[in-house]
C-alpha cells in the first residue's frame, strides 16, 4: 500500500446544504473517477480527517461507512482504511438549489431524492431568497454537473434572474415551482400556475364562501410570493362580487365577523387564530380561515383548517423523472382544495 496526498483531494463547501459526510464521500469518489486515487491507496485515519478538516469523528466515520457500504473502501485492523475498488458507478451529478428550507420544500427534496434512488449524487444548496447569493452560487460553480435543478424565488432581483439562469446550458436546466420570464431554450420544468390555481380553488370553495361577505388575503408587503397569486385572488373576488382586501400586517388588523382570511405564511396563521379566539368567535362560523399549503397539523387544529395546496410530492417526483428520462417537458403541478371545518 502507498500513501496518497488525499488532503488535497477533499473539499468541504460551507455554502452547501449537503451533509459533510456525503461531501467527504463524494470527494473520494470524484478523485477515483479522475484517476487521482488507485486501488490500495491508503486513506487518512478518522482522527486525522477530524483534525485536518475540523469535522467531528462521527462525520468522518459516517463518510467512510458509506464508502465501505458501496464497496469503494476497505479497512484492515491496525492499518486503517484503503481504496478497495475503483469500480465507481457513473452516477448523474446534480446541483440542487432551493430558495429556503421548509416543511414543503422537504417534501419536494425527499420525493426527488427517493425517485432518483442510487442513480444520482446531489449537491444541495440554499440561498434564502437572496438573489445575490443565488447568483454567486451558480456563477462560481466549478463542478461539471449534468443537471441544475432550481427553485427560483427572490425577495429582490427578480428582473435579472433570467440572465443568470440563461448562463446554464438548457439541456442541463430544470426549473421547479416557478417559471421565470425571459429564460429561453429547451429546458425541463415542473411548475405552479399561481393565478389559475388560487382562482380555481376559491371557485371550488364557493358554496362555503357564500356565507361570508369579504375575503382577505394575508400577505406581507415585502415577500417572495409571486404577484400572480394576488391577480388570481382579485379576479375571483371581482367576478363573484366579494369585497376583498390584501392584509400586509395581521398584527395590526382588526378581525371582523362575516369575513374570510387566507394566510400564506405559517406565522400569520398562528396570529390570526389567536385573534379569533380572543373574541371567543367560532372559526368556520363567525370567521372563515383558509391556509396555504397542506400540513399534518392543519388536519387537527380547531377540528381542521381548510387548505389550498400544491402537490409538493408530485413536483419532486416529476423533476426526478425528467432527469431519468432525459426530458425537457414542462409539467404543471397539481393544486387542490381540502375543505375542513374552518370554512
KAWOQUI-V704554 format. One record per residue. N is the residue number from 1. OMEGA is omega in whole degrees, -180 to 180 (999 if undefined). D_LAST is the distance of its C-alpha to the last C-alpha in Angstrom with 1 decimal. Layout:
BEGIN
n=N omega=OMEGA d_last=D_LAST
n=N omega=OMEGA d_last=D_LAST
END
This chain:
BEGIN
n=1 omega=177 d_last=70.5
n=2 omega=-180 d_last=70.3
n=3 omega=180 d_last=68.2
n=4 omega=177 d_last=65.7
n=5 omega=-171 d_last=64.7
n=6 omega=-177 d_last=61.1
n=7 omega=-180 d_last=60.0
n=8 omega=-176 d_last=60.3
n=9 omega=-178 d_last=58.1
n=10 omega=-179 d_last=55.1
n=11 omega=175 d_last=52.5
n=12 omega=180 d_last=49.3
n=13 omega=-177 d_last=46.9
n=14 omega=178 d_last=45.3
n=15 omega=-174 d_last=42.6
n=16 omega=174 d_last=41.6
n=17 omega=176 d_last=38.6
n=18 omega=-179 d_last=40.7
n=19 omega=-175 d_last=41.9
n=20 omega=178 d_last=45.5
n=21 omega=179 d_last=46.8
n=22 omega=175 d_last=45.6
n=23 omega=177 d_last=47.2
n=24 omega=-180 d_last=50.4
n=25 omega=-179 d_last=50.4
n=26 omega=179 d_last=49.6
n=27 omega=-180 d_last=52.6
n=28 omega=178 d_last=55.0
n=29 omega=179 d_last=53.8
n=30 omega=179 d_last=54.2
n=31 omega=177 d_last=57.7
n=32 omega=-180 d_last=58.6
n=33 omega=-179 d_last=57.4
n=34 omega=176 d_last=59.6
n=35 omega=177 d_last=62.6
n=36 omega=173 d_last=62.7
n=37 omega=-178 d_last=62.5
n=38 omega=176 d_last=64.6
n=39 omega=179 d_last=65.1
n=40 omega=174 d_last=66.5
n=41 omega=-178 d_last=65.6
n=42 omega=179 d_last=64.9
n=43 omega=176 d_last=61.6
n=44 omega=177 d_last=61.3
n=45 omega=178 d_last=60.5
n=46 omega=178 d_last=57.2
n=47 omega=179 d_last=58.7
n=48 omega=178 d_last=60.1
n=49 omega=-179 d_last=56.8
n=50 omega=-179 d_last=55.1
n=51 omega=-174 d_last=57.7
n=52 omega=-173 d_last=58.2
n=53 omega=178 d_last=54.5
n=54 omega=174 d_last=53.2
n=55 omega=-180 d_last=50.7
n=56 omega=176 d_last=50.2
n=57 omega=180 d_last=52.4
n=58 omega=179 d_last=49.3
n=59 omega=180 d_last=48.2
n=60 omega=-179 d_last=51.7
n=61 omega=180 d_last=52.0
n=62 omega=177 d_last=48.6
n=63 omega=179 d_last=49.7
n=64 omega=178 d_last=53.0
n=65 omega=178 d_last=51.4
n=66 omega=-179 d_last=49.3
n=67 omega=175 d_last=52.4
n=68 omega=-179 d_last=54.3
n=69 omega=-178 d_last=51.6
n=70 omega=171 d_last=51.9
n=71 omega=-177 d_last=55.7
n=72 omega=-180 d_last=56.5
n=73 omega=175 d_last=58.2
n=74 omega=179 d_last=60.2
n=75 omega=177 d_last=61.6
n=76 omega=-179 d_last=65.0
n=77 omega=179 d_last=65.4
n=78 omega=-179 d_last=67.3
n=79 omega=176 d_last=67.1
n=80 omega=-172 d_last=63.5
n=81 omega=180 d_last=61.3
n=82 omega=178 d_last=62.6
n=83 omega=-178 d_last=61.5
n=84 omega=-177 d_last=61.8
n=85 omega=174 d_last=60.8
n=86 omega=178 d_last=60.2
n=87 omega=-176 d_last=58.6
n=88 omega=176 d_last=55.3
n=89 omega=179 d_last=52.7
n=90 omega=-177 d_last=52.0
n=91 omega=177 d_last=48.3
n=92 omega=-179 d_last=46.0
n=93 omega=-172 d_last=45.7
n=94 omega=172 d_last=42.3
n=95 omega=-176 d_last=41.3
n=96 omega=-173 d_last=37.5
n=97 omega=180 d_last=36.0
n=98 omega=179 d_last=32.5
n=99 omega=179 d_last=31.1
n=100 omega=173 d_last=29.7
n=101 omega=176 d_last=29.0
n=102 omega=178 d_last=25.4
n=103 omega=-177 d_last=23.7
n=104 omega=176 d_last=22.8
n=105 omega=178 d_last=26.4
n=106 omega=178 d_last=27.7
n=107 omega=178 d_last=26.1
n=108 omega=-178 d_last=27.8
n=109 omega=-177 d_last=31.0
n=110 omega=-179 d_last=31.1
n=111 omega=177 d_last=30.5
n=112 omega=-179 d_last=33.1
n=113 omega=-179 d_last=35.7
n=114 omega=-180 d_last=35.1
n=115 omega=178 d_last=35.6
n=116 omega=-179 d_last=38.7
n=117 omega=-178 d_last=40.2
n=118 omega=-176 d_last=43.8
n=119 omega=-172 d_last=44.3
n=120 omega=166 d_last=43.6
n=121 omega=-171 d_last=44.1
n=122 omega=168 d_last=41.5
n=123 omega=-168 d_last=41.9
n=124 omega=-178 d_last=38.6
n=125 omega=177 d_last=38.0
n=126 omega=-180 d_last=35.3
n=127 omega=172 d_last=35.7
n=128 omega=178 d_last=32.8
n=129 omega=-177 d_last=31.9
n=130 omega=-176 d_last=35.4
n=131 omega=-179 d_last=37.2
n=132 omega=178 d_last=40.6
n=133 omega=176 d_last=40.2
n=134 omega=-179 d_last=38.8
n=135 omega=-179 d_last=41.9
n=136 omega=-178 d_last=44.2
n=137 omega=-178 d_last=43.0
n=138 omega=-175 d_last=43.4
n=139 omega=179 d_last=46.6
n=140 omega=-178 d_last=48.3
n=141 omega=-177 d_last=47.5
n=142 omega=-180 d_last=50.9
n=143 omega=178 d_last=49.9
n=144 omega=-179 d_last=50.4
n=145 omega=174 d_last=47.0
n=146 omega=-179 d_last=46.3
n=147 omega=171 d_last=42.7
n=148 omega=-177 d_last=40.6
n=149 omega=-165 d_last=36.9
n=150 omega=167 d_last=34.9
n=151 omega=-172 d_last=31.4
n=152 omega=174 d_last=32.0
n=153 omega=-175 d_last=29.7
n=154 omega=171 d_last=31.5
n=155 omega=177 d_last=31.1
n=156 omega=174 d_last=34.3
n=157 omega=-177 d_last=36.9
n=158 omega=-176 d_last=34.8
n=159 omega=-180 d_last=37.4
n=160 omega=-175 d_last=40.0
n=161 omega=-176 d_last=38.0
n=162 omega=-180 d_last=39.4
n=163 omega=179 d_last=42.9
n=164 omega=-178 d_last=42.6
n=165 omega=180 d_last=40.8
n=166 omega=175 d_last=43.5
n=167 omega=180 d_last=46.1
n=168 omega=175 d_last=44.8
n=169 omega=-171 d_last=46.6
n=170 omega=177 d_last=44.0
n=171 omega=179 d_last=44.9
n=172 omega=-171 d_last=43.8
n=173 omega=169 d_last=40.5
n=174 omega=177 d_last=36.9
n=175 omega=179 d_last=34.0
n=176 omega=170 d_last=30.6
n=177 omega=-174 d_last=27.1
n=178 omega=172 d_last=28.4
n=179 omega=-179 d_last=31.2
n=180 omega=178 d_last=33.7
n=181 omega=179 d_last=35.4
n=182 omega=175 d_last=39.1
n=183 omega=-173 d_last=39.4
n=184 omega=175 d_last=42.0
n=185 omega=-174 d_last=43.5
n=186 omega=-176 d_last=42.6
n=187 omega=179 d_last=40.1
n=188 omega=180 d_last=37.3
n=189 omega=168 d_last=33.6
n=190 omega=-165 d_last=30.2
n=191 omega=172 d_last=27.7
n=192 omega=173 d_last=24.2
n=193 omega=-166 d_last=23.9
n=194 omega=-178 d_last=21.6
n=195 omega=-179 d_last=21.4
n=196 omega=-175 d_last=20.9
n=197 omega=-177 d_last=18.4
n=198 omega=178 d_last=15.8
n=199 omega=-177 d_last=16.6
n=200 omega=-180 d_last=16.3
n=201 omega=179 d_last=13.1
n=202 omega=178 d_last=11.4
n=203 omega=178 d_last=13.5
n=204 omega=-179 d_last=12.4
n=205 omega=-174 d_last=8.7
n=206 omega=179 d_last=10.4
n=207 omega=180 d_last=10.0
n=208 omega=180 d_last=6.2
n=209 omega=-173 d_last=7.2
n=210 omega=179 d_last=10.2
n=211 omega=178 d_last=9.4
n=212 omega=-178 d_last=9.5
n=213 omega=-177 d_last=13.0
n=214 omega=177 d_last=13.0
n=215 omega=-179 d_last=11.6
n=216 omega=173 d_last=13.3
n=217 omega=179 d_last=14.5
n=218 omega=-175 d_last=16.0
n=219 omega=179 d_last=19.2
n=220 omega=-179 d_last=22.6
n=221 omega=179 d_last=25.4
n=222 omega=-170 d_last=27.6
n=223 omega=175 d_last=25.9
n=224 omega=-177 d_last=26.8
n=225 omega=-177 d_last=23.6
n=226 omega=178 d_last=24.8
n=227 omega=-179 d_last=24.8
n=228 omega=177 d_last=23.6
n=229 omega=179 d_last=20.0
n=230 omega=180 d_last=20.3
n=231 omega=179 d_last=22.1
n=232 omega=178 d_last=19.6
n=233 omega=-179 d_last=16.8
n=234 omega=-179 d_last=19.1
n=235 omega=178 d_last=20.3
n=236 omega=-177 d_last=17.0
n=237 omega=-180 d_last=16.3
n=238 omega=-178 d_last=20.0
n=239 omega=-179 d_last=20.1
n=240 omega=171 d_last=17.2
n=241 omega=172 d_last=18.3
n=242 omega=164 d_last=15.5
n=243 omega=-179 d_last=16.8
n=244 omega=-178 d_last=16.4
n=245 omega=171 d_last=17.8
n=246 omega=-179 d_last=18.8
n=247 omega=-178 d_last=18.7
n=248 omega=-178 d_last=21.6
n=249 omega=-177 d_last=21.8
n=250 omega=179 d_last=18.8
n=251 omega=-177 d_last=21.6
n=252 omega=-175 d_last=22.8
n=253 omega=173 d_last=19.7
n=254 omega=-179 d_last=19.1
n=255 omega=-177 d_last=15.5
n=256 omega=175 d_last=14.8
n=257 omega=176 d_last=12.8
n=258 omega=-179 d_last=11.1
n=259 omega=178 d_last=10.3
n=260 omega=179 d_last=7.9
n=261 omega=176 d_last=9.7
n=262 omega=179 d_last=10.6
n=263 omega=175 d_last=13.1
n=264 omega=-179 d_last=16.0
n=265 omega=-176 d_last=18.1
n=266 omega=180 d_last=17.6
n=267 omega=180 d_last=19.4
n=268 omega=178 d_last=17.1
n=269 omega=180 d_last=14.1
n=270 omega=-180 d_last=16.4
n=271 omega=180 d_last=17.5
n=272 omega=-179 d_last=14.1
n=273 omega=178 d_last=13.1
n=274 omega=180 d_last=16.7
n=275 omega=180 d_last=16.5
n=276 omega=-180 d_last=13.5
n=277 omega=178 d_last=15.4
n=278 omega=176 d_last=18.5
n=279 omega=-176 d_last=17.5
n=280 omega=176 d_last=16.6
n=281 omega=-179 d_last=13.2
n=282 omega=177 d_last=10.4
n=283 omega=-179 d_last=7.3
n=284 omega=177 d_last=4.3
n=285 omega=179 d_last=7.3
n=286 omega=-179 d_last=9.6
n=287 omega=178 d_last=7.9
n=288 omega=179 d_last=4.8
n=289 omega=172 d_last=5.8
n=290 omega=-177 d_last=7.0
n=291 omega=175 d_last=10.4
n=292 omega=172 d_last=13.5
n=293 omega=-179 d_last=15.5
n=294 omega=170 d_last=15.0
n=295 omega=-179 d_last=16.8
n=296 omega=-177 d_last=17.7
n=297 omega=-178 d_last=16.5
n=298 omega=176 d_last=12.8
n=299 omega=-173 d_last=13.0
n=300 omega=180 d_last=14.0
n=301 omega=178 d_last=12.9
n=302 omega=-179 d_last=11.2
n=303 omega=173 d_last=11.0
n=304 omega=176 d_last=9.4
n=305 omega=175 d_last=7.7
n=306 omega=-179 d_last=6.3
n=307 omega=167 d_last=9.6
n=308 omega=-167 d_last=11.9
n=309 omega=170 d_last=15.4
n=310 omega=173 d_last=19.1
n=311 omega=-175 d_last=21.1
n=312 omega=178 d_last=23.3
n=313 omega=179 d_last=25.5
n=314 omega=-179 d_last=26.4
n=315 omega=180 d_last=27.5
n=316 omega=-179 d_last=29.9
n=317 omega=-177 d_last=31.2
n=318 omega=176 d_last=31.9
n=319 omega=178 d_last=33.6
n=320 omega=180 d_last=35.9
n=321 omega=176 d_last=36.6
n=322 omega=180 d_last=37.7
n=323 omega=-178 d_last=40.2
n=324 omega=-179 d_last=41.5
n=325 omega=-178 d_last=41.9
n=326 omega=-174 d_last=43.3
n=327 omega=174 d_last=40.8
n=328 omega=-180 d_last=39.9
n=329 omega=171 d_last=37.0
n=330 omega=-174 d_last=33.9
n=331 omega=178 d_last=30.8
n=332 omega=-178 d_last=27.2
n=333 omega=176 d_last=24.7
n=334 omega=177 d_last=21.8
n=335 omega=-172 d_last=18.3
n=336 omega=176 d_last=15.3
n=337 omega=173 d_last=11.6
n=338 omega=-177 d_last=10.3
n=339 omega=176 d_last=7.2
n=340 omega=-170 d_last=6.4
n=341 omega=-176 d_last=5.4
n=342 omega=179 d_last=3.8
n=343 omega=999 d_last=0.0
END
